[in-house]
Amino acid sequence: MPGAGVVHVSVKEGHFEEFYHDVSTFIYCIISGSGTFYLNDEPVEAKSEDLIVTPPKTRIHYLGTMEMVLITTPAWSEEREHHVRMIEGR
């Protein structure tokens, strides 16, 4: 399993599918914009220059308009990600 993965993420409204990963830590570096991350249903406000770090098995979804760099370590793998639910009514 590679050491880390890096991707650019740009959202206009958010990521409405709640998920968690068995082994990867997700590190979101907010480049611009703002929003709210929900980590195990707890809201965490995020804005430009913030860093949001989520350990493995943390349920994640977020709302807002943001440009981010996402680092996963170890690198993300599809087979270890689990989709929990779609977020509606927000």
PyMOL CGO cylinders between C-alpha atoms (Angstrom):
from pymol import cmd
from pymol.cgo import CYLINDER

trace = [
    CYLINDER, 0.00, 0.00, 0.00, 1.58, 3.34, -1.06, 0.3, 1, 1, 1, 1, 1, 1,
    CYLINDER, 1.58, 3.34, -1.06, 2.43, 5.86, 1.67, 0.3, 1, 1, 1, 1, 1, 1,
    CYLINDER, 2.43, 5.86, 1.67, 0.08, 8.70, 0.67, 0.3, 1, 1, 1, 1, 1, 1,
    CYLINDER, 0.08, 8.70, 0.67, -2.32, 9.91, -1.97, 0.3, 1, 1, 1, 1, 1, 1,
    CYLINDER, -2.32, 9.91, -1.97, -2.92, 13.54, -2.97, 0.3, 1, 1, 1, 1, 1, 1,
    CYLINDER, -2.92, 13.54, -2.97, -5.89, 14.91, -4.94, 0.3, 1, 1, 1, 1, 1, 1,
    CYLINDER, -5.89, 14.91, -4.94, -7.41, 18.30, -5.69, 0.3, 1, 1, 1, 1, 1, 1,
    CYLINDER, -7.41, 18.30, -5.69, -11.08, 18.58, -4.61, 0.3, 1, 1, 1, 1, 1, 1,
    CYLINDER, -11.08, 18.58, -4.61, -13.46, 21.35, -5.66, 0.3, 1, 1, 1, 1, 1, 1,
    CYLINDER, -13.46, 21.35, -5.66, -17.08, 21.36, -4.46, 0.3, 1, 1, 1, 1, 1, 1,
    CYLINDER, -17.08, 21.36, -4.46, -19.86, 23.89, -5.04, 0.3, 1, 1, 1, 1, 1, 1,
    CYLINDER, -19.86, 23.89, -5.04, -22.34, 22.50, -2.49, 0.3, 1, 1, 1, 1, 1, 1,
    CYLINDER, -22.34, 22.50, -2.49, -20.53, 19.73, -0.63, 0.3, 1, 1, 1, 1, 1, 1,
    CYLINDER, -20.53, 19.73, -0.63, -20.08, 15.97, -0.50, 0.3, 1, 1, 1, 1, 1, 1,
    CYLINDER, -20.08, 15.97, -0.50, -23.48, 14.49, 0.33, 0.3, 1, 1, 1, 1, 1, 1,
    CYLINDER, -23.48, 14.49, 0.33, -22.50, 10.84, 0.61, 0.3, 1, 1, 1, 1, 1, 1,
    CYLINDER, -22.50, 10.84, 0.61, -21.35, 10.03, 4.13, 0.3, 1, 1, 1, 1, 1, 1,
    CYLINDER, -21.35, 10.03, 4.13, -18.47, 7.54, 4.18, 0.3, 1, 1, 1, 1, 1, 1,
    CYLINDER, -18.47, 7.54, 4.18, -15.60, 6.21, 6.25, 0.3, 1, 1, 1, 1, 1, 1,
    CYLINDER, -15.60, 6.21, 6.25, -12.34, 4.46, 5.45, 0.3, 1, 1, 1, 1, 1, 1,
    CYLINDER, -12.34, 4.46, 5.45, -10.94, 1.51, 7.38, 0.3, 1, 1, 1, 1, 1, 1,
    CYLINDER, -10.94, 1.51, 7.38, -7.26, 2.48, 7.36, 0.3, 1, 1, 1, 1, 1, 1,
    CYLINDER, -7.26, 2.48, 7.36, -6.62, 5.92, 5.83, 0.3, 1, 1, 1, 1, 1, 1,
    CYLINDER, -6.62, 5.92, 5.83, -6.35, 9.23, 7.64, 0.3, 1, 1, 1, 1, 1, 1,
    CYLINDER, -6.35, 9.23, 7.64, -7.95, 12.00, 5.55, 0.3, 1, 1, 1, 1, 1, 1,
    CYLINDER, -7.95, 12.00, 5.55, -6.25, 15.41, 5.72, 0.3, 1, 1, 1, 1, 1, 1,
    CYLINDER, -6.25, 15.41, 5.72, -8.21, 18.24, 4.05, 0.3, 1, 1, 1, 1, 1, 1,
    CYLINDER, -8.21, 18.24, 4.05, -6.23, 21.46, 3.38, 0.3, 1, 1, 1, 1, 1, 1,
    CYLINDER, -6.23, 21.46, 3.38, -8.78, 24.19, 2.62, 0.3, 1, 1, 1, 1, 1, 1,
    CYLINDER, -8.78, 24.19, 2.62, -7.42, 26.43, -0.13, 0.3, 1, 1, 1, 1, 1, 1,
    CYLINDER, -7.42, 26.43, -0.13, -10.43, 28.70, -0.57, 0.3, 1, 1, 1, 1, 1, 1,
    CYLINDER, -10.43, 28.70, -0.57, -14.08, 28.97, 0.39, 0.3, 1, 1, 1, 1, 1, 1,
    CYLINDER, -14.08, 28.97, 0.39, -15.79, 27.71, 3.51, 0.3, 1, 1, 1, 1, 1, 1,
    CYLINDER, -15.79, 27.71, 3.51, -18.11, 25.03, 4.76, 0.3, 1, 1, 1, 1, 1, 1,
    CYLINDER, -18.11, 25.03, 4.76, -18.97, 22.59, 7.51, 0.3, 1, 1, 1, 1, 1, 1,
    CYLINDER, -18.97, 22.59, 7.51, -17.50, 19.12, 7.90, 0.3, 1, 1, 1, 1, 1, 1,
    CYLINDER, -17.50, 19.12, 7.90, -19.53, 16.57, 9.81, 0.3, 1, 1, 1, 1, 1, 1,
    CYLINDER, -19.53, 16.57, 9.81, -17.23, 14.10, 11.53, 0.3, 1, 1, 1, 1, 1, 1,
    CYLINDER, -17.23, 14.10, 11.53, -19.22, 11.34, 13.25, 0.3, 1, 1, 1, 1, 1, 1,
    CYLINDER, -19.22, 11.34, 13.25, -22.16, 13.81, 13.12, 0.3, 1, 1, 1, 1, 1, 1,
    CYLINDER, -22.16, 13.81, 13.12, -20.19, 16.57, 14.94, 0.3, 1, 1, 1, 1, 1, 1,
    CYLINDER, -20.19, 16.57, 14.94, -20.03, 19.84, 12.95, 0.3, 1, 1, 1, 1, 1, 1,
    CYLINDER, -20.03, 19.84, 12.95, -16.60, 21.40, 12.35, 0.3, 1, 1, 1, 1, 1, 1,
    CYLINDER, -16.60, 21.40, 12.35, -16.51, 24.79, 10.63, 0.3, 1, 1, 1, 1, 1, 1,
    CYLINDER, -16.51, 24.79, 10.63, -13.85, 25.14, 7.93, 0.3, 1, 1, 1, 1, 1, 1,
    CYLINDER, -13.85, 25.14, 7.93, -12.50, 28.10, 5.98, 0.3, 1, 1, 1, 1, 1, 1,
    CYLINDER, -12.50, 28.10, 5.98, -9.54, 29.02, 3.81, 0.3, 1, 1, 1, 1, 1, 1,
    CYLINDER, -9.54, 29.02, 3.81, -6.19, 28.00, 5.34, 0.3, 1, 1, 1, 1, 1, 1,
    CYLINDER, -6.19, 28.00, 5.34, -7.78, 25.49, 7.77, 0.3, 1, 1, 1, 1, 1, 1,
    CYLINDER, -7.78, 25.49, 7.77, -6.61, 21.90, 8.08, 0.3, 1, 1, 1, 1, 1, 1,
    CYLINDER, -6.61, 21.90, 8.08, -9.16, 19.17, 8.88, 0.3, 1, 1, 1, 1, 1, 1,
    CYLINDER, -9.16, 19.17, 8.88, -7.62, 15.85, 9.97, 0.3, 1, 1, 1, 1, 1, 1,
    CYLINDER, -7.62, 15.85, 9.97, -9.84, 12.77, 10.28, 0.3, 1, 1, 1, 1, 1, 1,
    CYLINDER, -9.84, 12.77, 10.28, -8.53, 9.44, 11.56, 0.3, 1, 1, 1, 1, 1, 1,
    CYLINDER, -8.53, 9.44, 11.56, -9.57, 6.10, 10.05, 0.3, 1, 1, 1, 1, 1, 1,
    CYLINDER, -9.57, 6.10, 10.05, -13.16, 4.95, 10.69, 0.3, 1, 1, 1, 1, 1, 1,
    CYLINDER, -13.16, 4.95, 10.69, -14.41, 8.53, 11.11, 0.3, 1, 1, 1, 1, 1, 1,
    CYLINDER, -14.41, 8.53, 11.11, -17.73, 9.06, 9.29, 0.3, 1, 1, 1, 1, 1, 1,
    CYLINDER, -17.73, 9.06, 9.29, -17.31, 12.08, 6.97, 0.3, 1, 1, 1, 1, 1, 1,
    CYLINDER, -17.31, 12.08, 6.97, -19.51, 14.32, 4.88, 0.3, 1, 1, 1, 1, 1, 1,
    CYLINDER, -19.51, 14.32, 4.88, -19.31, 18.08, 4.28, 0.3, 1, 1, 1, 1, 1, 1,
    CYLINDER, -19.31, 18.08, 4.28, -21.31, 21.01, 2.99, 0.3, 1, 1, 1, 1, 1, 1,
    CYLINDER, -21.31, 21.01, 2.99, -20.13, 24.26, 1.45, 0.3, 1, 1, 1, 1, 1, 1,
    CYLINDER, -20.13, 24.26, 1.45, -18.23, 25.77, -1.44, 0.3, 1, 1, 1, 1, 1, 1,
    CYLINDER, -18.23, 25.77, -1.44, -14.58, 24.87, -1.10, 0.3, 1, 1, 1, 1, 1, 1,
    CYLINDER, -14.58, 24.87, -1.10, -11.40, 24.18, -3.01, 0.3, 1, 1, 1, 1, 1, 1,
    CYLINDER, -11.40, 24.18, -3.01, -9.18, 21.73, -1.14, 0.3, 1, 1, 1, 1, 1, 1,
    CYLINDER, -9.18, 21.73, -1.14, -6.16, 19.49, -1.33, 0.3, 1, 1, 1, 1, 1, 1,
    CYLINDER, -6.16, 19.49, -1.33, -6.92, 16.07, 0.15, 0.3, 1, 1, 1, 1, 1, 1,
    CYLINDER, -6.92, 16.07, 0.15, -4.07, 13.91, 1.42, 0.3, 1, 1, 1, 1, 1, 1,
    CYLINDER, -4.07, 13.91, 1.42, -4.78, 10.31, 2.45, 0.3, 1, 1, 1, 1, 1, 1,
    CYLINDER, -4.78, 10.31, 2.45, -2.29, 8.22, 4.35, 0.3, 1, 1, 1, 1, 1, 1,
    CYLINDER, -2.29, 8.22, 4.35, -1.89, 5.42, 3.70, 0.3, 1, 1, 1, 1, 1, 1,
    CYLINDER, -1.89, 5.42, 3.70, -3.06, 6.09, 0.15, 0.3, 1, 1, 1, 1, 1, 1,
    CYLINDER, -3.06, 6.09, 0.15, -6.82, 5.74, -0.43, 0.3, 1, 1, 1, 1, 1, 1,
    CYLINDER, -6.82, 5.74, -0.43, -8.06, 2.36, -1.62, 0.3, 1, 1, 1, 1, 1, 1,
    CYLINDER, -8.06, 2.36, -1.62, -11.59, 1.79, -2.89, 0.3, 1, 1, 1, 1, 1, 1,
    CYLINDER, -11.59, 1.79, -2.89, -12.01, -1.59, -1.24, 0.3, 1, 1, 1, 1, 1, 1,
    CYLINDER, -12.01, -1.59, -1.24, -11.43, -0.10, 2.24, 0.3, 1, 1, 1, 1, 1, 1,
    CYLINDER, -11.43, -0.10, 2.24, -13.97, 2.75, 1.85, 0.3, 1, 1, 1, 1, 1, 1,
    CYLINDER, -13.97, 2.75, 1.85, -17.55, 2.26, 3.10, 0.3, 1, 1, 1, 1, 1, 1,
    CYLINDER, -17.55, 2.26, 3.10, -20.54, 4.36, 2.12, 0.3, 1, 1, 1, 1, 1, 1,
    CYLINDER, -20.54, 4.36, 2.12, -22.94, 4.98, 5.00, 0.3, 1, 1, 1, 1, 1, 1,
    CYLINDER, -22.94, 4.98, 5.00, -25.79, 7.09, 3.62, 0.3, 1, 1, 1, 1, 1, 1,
    CYLINDER, -25.79, 7.09, 3.62, -26.83, 9.94, 1.37, 0.3, 1, 1, 1, 1, 1, 1,
    CYLINDER, -26.83, 9.94, 1.37, -27.39, 13.24, 3.18, 0.3, 1, 1, 1, 1, 1, 1,
    CYLINDER, -27.39, 13.24, 3.18, -30.73, 14.83, 2.32, 0.3, 1, 1, 1, 1, 1, 1,
    CYLINDER, -30.73, 14.83, 2.32, -32.59, 17.98, 3.26, 0.3, 1, 1, 1, 1, 1, 1,
    CYLINDER, -32.59, 17.98, 3.26, -29.62, 20.26, 3.85, 0.3, 1, 1, 1, 1, 1, 1,
]
cmd.load_cgo(trace, "trace")
